[in-house]
Amino acid sequence: MTHLTQPLKLAAAVALALSTLAPLAQAEEKKPDDEVTFNASLASTYRYRGIGQTREKPALQGGADYVNNPTGFYLGTWLSTIKWIKDAGGDSNVEWDVYGGKRGELAKDITYDVGFLSYIYASNGLKPSANTTEIYGQVGFGPAYLKYSNSTTNLFGFANSKNSGYLDVGANLDVAEGLQLNLHAGRQTVKNNGAFSYNDYKVGLTKDLGFASLSGAIIGTDTDAYTGPGGKNLGKTTLVVILTKTF
C-alpha cells in the first residue's frame, strides 16, 4: 500500500489548498459595499431624447456615481456643455444633473430601477424655468428594458407641462467580445404642448477599447418642431460619436 499512500496524500493536499484558495478568490471578486466611480466623455455632439443640445457642436461631459451594493441605493451627478438655453433666450452653458434611486433584482434576469432625476440649468433666466425634475421606474428583462419617466415640474421650460412623460424601450446586446449593439425607441409627450410631442430612436454600437469605450450611434426623431439658429432642425437624423473613460 505504500506506493499509493504518497499520491493520495498529495491529492488531499492539493484539494485542501484549492478549497482554501476558492473563498479568497470569491472575496476578491466581490464588490465593495460602497463604490464610487467617475466618468469623462468627449462627444461629437450632445443629443438628449433625440434632440440636439449643442447646435450639433462637440460637448464635454463628465460625472460621478456612488452605489451601496448591498442595498442597491445610488446617487450620482453628471454635467455637459450645452447651447440650447442661450438659443432660447436664456443664459446658461452647462446642464447639471443630480439623480438617485434604488435598483435590484425581482427574479432571475428581471431587474428594477426606481428614482428621480433633476436637470439644473443655473441662472437660466427662462420663464418658465428650464430646471426640470422627473421620477422614473424601469424594469429590465436580461439585456432589454422598459422605462417610464414623469415630470414633477414643468418640462424644460414648456408652460403648464407638469406631468409630461417619456417612454423608453431598448436593449443592449452583446454581439462579440467587447462589442455591444445598442437599440432604443422613445416617445416624449409634452403635456398641454402637443406640437412638441414626438418619437425618437437610436441604433448604435459600443466598443470596449480597454482604456476607454467608444460608441457610435445613428440618432433621429420624427419632429421638426425643435429648431436652432437659422431654423436648423435639431431633431434631424445624425451620427453621434462618444469617447468615454470610466475610472
C-alpha positions in Angstrom: 0.0 0.0 0.0 3.0 2.3 0.4 3.1 3.1 -3.3 -0.5 4.5 -3.1 -0.1 6.5 0.1 2.0 9.3 -1.2 -0.2 10.1 -4.3 -3.2 10.1 -2.0 -1.6 12.4 0.4 -0.5 14.7 -2.5 -4.1 14.7 -3.9 -5.5 15.5 -0.5 -3.0 18.4 0.0 -3.9 19.8 -3.4 -7.6 19.6 -2.7 -7.2 21.3 0.7 -5.2 24.1 -1.0 -7.8 24.6 -3.7 -10.6 24.7 -1.1 -8.6 27.3 0.9 -8.0 29.5 -2.2 -11.6 29.4 -3.5 -13.1 31.6 -0.8 -10.2 34.0 -1.2 -10.9 34.3 -5.0 -14.6 34.8 -4.3 -13.7 37.5 -1.8 -11.5 39.3 -4.3 -14.3 39.3 -6.9 -17.0 40.6 -4.5 -17.7 44.3 -5.0 -17.1 46.6 -2.1 -20.2 47.7 0.0 -19.6 51.3 -1.1 -18.4 52.0 -4.6 -17.6 55.3 -6.3 -16.8 55.7 -10.0 -16.1 58.7 -12.2 -16.5 59.2 -15.9 -15.4 61.7 -18.6 -16.5 61.9 -22.2 -15.9 63.8 -25.4 -19.0 63.7 -27.7 -19.2 64.8 -31.3 -22.5 66.4 -30.3 -25.0 66.1 -27.5 -28.4 64.6 -28.3 -30.9 64.1 -25.5 -34.0 62.1 -26.3 -33.1 62.7 -29.9 -33.0 66.5 -29.7 -29.7 68.4 -30.2 -28.4 70.3 -27.2 -25.3 71.9 -28.6 -26.2 73.1 -32.2 -24.6 69.9 -33.4 -21.2 71.0 -32.0 -19.0 68.9 -29.7 -19.7 68.6 -26.0 -17.5 67.9 -22.9 -19.2 65.7 -20.3 -18.4 64.0 -17.0 -19.9 62.7 -13.8 -19.6 60.7 -10.6 -21.6 57.8 -9.2 -21.9 56.3 -5.7 -23.7 53.0 -5.1 -24.2 51.0 -1.9 -24.0 47.5 -3.4 -25.7 45.5 -0.6 -28.9 47.7 -0.8 -28.8 48.9 -4.4 -29.2 52.6 -3.4 -27.3 55.0 -5.5 -26.6 58.7 -6.0 -24.9 60.5 -8.9 -24.2 63.7 -10.8 -23.4 64.4 -14.4 -22.6 67.6 -16.4 -22.4 68.6 -20.0 -21.8 71.7 -22.0 -24.9 72.9 -23.9 -26.0 75.8 -26.2 -29.8 75.4 -26.3 -30.5 77.6 -23.2 -28.8 80.6 -24.9 -30.5 79.8 -28.2 -33.9 80.0 -26.3 -33.0 83.5 -24.9 -31.6 82.3 -21.5 -28.1 82.4 -20.0 -26.6 79.0 -19.2 -23.8 77.0 -20.8 -24.0 73.9 -18.6 -26.5 71.2 -17.8 -26.1 69.8 -14.3 -27.9 66.5 -13.5 -28.4 65.1 -10.0 -30.1 61.7 -9.5 -30.6 59.0 -7.1 -32.7 55.8 -6.6 -32.6 52.1 -5.9 -32.1 49.2 -8.2 -32.1 45.4 -7.7 -33.4 42.1 -8.9 -37.0 41.0 -8.8 -36.3 37.5 -10.1 -33.6 35.8 -12.3 -32.8 38.1 -15.2 -35.6 40.5 -14.1 -34.3 43.8 -12.6 -35.9 47.1 -11.4 -34.7 50.7 -11.1 -36.7 53.5 -9.5 -35.5 57.0 -8.7 -35.5 60.7 -9.5 -33.5 62.9 -11.9 -33.2 66.7 -11.7 -31.8 68.7 -14.6 -30.4 72.0 -13.4 -29.5 75.0 -15.6 -28.1 77.5 -13.2 -29.4 81.1 -13.6 -31.0 80.0 -16.9 -33.4 83.0 -16.8 -36.1 81.4 -18.9 -39.7 81.8 -17.9 -40.9 79.2 -17.0 -37.5 78.0 -15.8 -35.8 75.3 -17.7 -35.0 73.4 -14.5 -36.8 70.1 -14.5 -37.3 67.1 -12.1 -38.6 63.7 -13.1 -39.3 60.5 -11.3 -38.8 57.2 -13.2 -39.3 53.5 -13.0 -37.6 50.8 -15.1 -38.0 47.0 -15.5 -35.2 45.1 -17.2 -35.5 41.7 -18.9 -32.0 40.4 -19.5 -30.4 42.9 -22.0 -33.8 44.6 -22.7 -35.6 47.3 -20.6 -38.8 49.3 -20.4 -38.6 52.7 -18.6 -41.1 55.5 -17.9 -40.2 59.0 -16.7 -42.8 61.5 -15.4 -42.0 65.2 -14.8 -43.0 66.6 -11.4 -42.3 70.1 -12.7 -42.7 71.9 -16.0 -40.7 70.2 -18.6 -37.6 72.0 -19.9 -39.3 75.4 -19.9 -42.6 74.5 -21.5 -45.5 76.3 -19.8 -48.1 74.2 -18.0 -46.2 71.0 -18.8 -46.1 69.3 -15.4 -46.7 65.5 -15.7 -45.2 65.2 -19.1 -44.0 61.7 -19.8 -41.2 59.8 -21.6 -41.5 56.2 -22.6 -38.1 54.5 -23.3 -37.8 50.9 -24.7 -34.4 49.5 -25.6 -31.8 46.7 -25.5 -28.1 46.4 -25.2 -27.0 43.2 -26.8 -23.5 41.6 -26.7 -22.7 40.7 -30.3 -19.0 40.0 -30.0 -16.2 40.2 -27.4 -16.2 43.8 -26.2 -18.8 44.9 -28.7 -22.4 45.8 -27.9 -25.4 46.6 -30.1 -27.5 49.5 -28.6 -31.1 49.8 -29.6 -33.6 52.4 -28.4 -37.0 53.8 -29.2 -38.8 56.6 -27.2 -41.9 58.7 -27.0 -41.8 62.1 -25.5 -45.2 63.6 -24.6 -45.2 67.3 -23.6 -48.4 67.9 -21.7 -50.5 70.9 -23.0 -47.9 71.4 -25.7 -48.8 68.7 -28.1 -47.0 70.2 -31.1 -43.7 69.4 -29.3 -44.5 65.7 -28.6 -42.5 63.3 -30.8 -40.9 59.9 -31.2 -37.1 59.3 -31.3 -34.8 56.3 -32.0 -31.2 55.2 -31.7 -29.2 52.4 -33.4 -25.6 52.2 -32.3 -22.5 50.2 -31.3 -20.3 50.4 -28.2 -16.7 49.1 -28.3 -14.7 48.4 -25.2 -11.2 49.6 -26.0 -9.7 48.6 -22.7 -8.5 52.0 -21.6 -11.9 53.6 -22.6 -15.1 52.9 -24.6 -16.1 54.2 -28.0 -19.7 54.5 -29.1 -21.3 55.5 -32.4 -25.0 55.8 -33.0 -27.5 56.9 -35.6 -30.0 59.1 -33.7 -33.1 60.8 -35.0 -36.7 61.9 -34.4 -39.9 62.4 -36.4 -40.3 66.1 -35.4 -39.1 69.4 -36.9 -40.6 71.5 -34.1 -37.3 71.9 -32.3 -35.1 74.4 -34.1 -31.8 76.2 -33.5 -30.3 79.3 -35.0 -31.3 79.8 -38.7 -34.2 77.4 -38.2 -31.9 74.4 -38.2 -33.9 71.2 -37.3 -32.4 69.9 -34.0 -34.2 66.6 -34.4 -32.8 65.7 -37.7 -31.1 62.2 -38.0 -27.4 62.4 -37.3 -24.4 60.3 -36.3 -23.1 60.8 -32.7 -19.7 59.5 -31.6 -18.7 59.5 -27.9 -15.3 58.5 -26.3 -15.8 57.7 -22.6 -13.3 57.0 -19.8 -14.5 55.4 -16.6 -12.3 55.3 -13.5 
